[in-house]
């Protein structure tokens, strides 16, 4: 790894598997925007026998990560690896079986309902499906304003805040009185992003934000996310199965397998010199991805079709 890449990795997000053993002294780290410690999430399954013990599914097993302000962390893995479970835990939509989720030093699962509601103004979520995440019976003004209503914002400020959020994602004032079905898929996802932005958060959790969109639209939305990060200093926790999407947006990448972190690092290191067999298998499953960056592997001709060019 080059000195520049090492510096970028050390200055960005640190993430580690819970079972990694430390060999040196522990150094104090500055406060993080988001810090997850030894997160475990178990689900009890239906009993297979009348008098037998109910089996358990371990969706997350000792996951730890840290995101600094203004940085982006990508989480990749196959279906069932625990990616969406991690997103729900970070959003405090589910209480973990063990471990802690701290945002700005606050343990989210120790907060009261009212305290958690106030804390959520600083972290919002963008869901995978731009068709299913917007109420088709509501106009855009009402959809985007919903988080402000929950937070008890002054009625006089709501329309101005909604318009500001819409304009930041490239939509117009005339769109306030339209319904979701009047927009394309890419425009609907822009509305979903505007809804997340309207509280002026510091962290956005994006769960497969472009997987339901056409390839030609994916690059537009990804470029928008990067531009919003530059304008507002946002941090992202980006969940994706698409390695090219993570490579385009993120400063650091975690690879999840069966609820455990098997590898982490910068995109340059991870996609150029993957060390874990599972990471290499994910890369090999995408023909033509990252040509020339895979040491020890024959470079394939052509880039992956869904990978947008870096701005």
Number of C-alpha atoms within 10 A of each C-alpha: 9 9 8 8 15 13 10 14 19 12 12 21 25 20 22 20 20 16 13 9 7 7 6 6 6 7 6 6 6 7 14 17 19 22 22 22 19 18 23 22 22 14 13 11 11 11 12 10 8 8 7 8 12 12 12 12 10 16 20 27 23 19 24 22 20 19 24 20 18 18 21 25 28 26 26 24 23 16 12 13 19 24 27 18 18 25 20 16 21 26 20 16 11 14 18 21 14 15 17 23 26 18 22 14 12 16 15 22 19 13 12 10 11 9 11 17 14 13 17 20 20 17 22 22 24 23 20 20 19 24 18 10 14 22 14 14 11 14 17 25 21 20 22 29 23 18 20 20 13 11 15 11 14 10 11 8 10 20 17 13 19 26 21 17 25 26 13 19 21 12 17 13 14 8 17 18 12 13 19 22 14 11 15 14 19 19 18 22 26 25 27 26 27 27 27 27 31 24 23 17 19 20 29 23 23 22 23 19 24 25 16 16 18 12 14 13 17 20 21 14 20 19 17 17 19 18 16 16 20 12 10 13 16 22 25 28 23 25 26 24 19 19 23 21 23 24 21 18 21 22 22 27 29 27 23 24 22 17 23 24 27 18 20 25 24 23 24 20 20 23 24 20 17 22 14 13 11 17 23 17 11 18 19 12 10 13 14 16 23 22 18 14 16 20 12 9 13 10 14 14 12 11 16 16 12 17 20 20 10 10 8
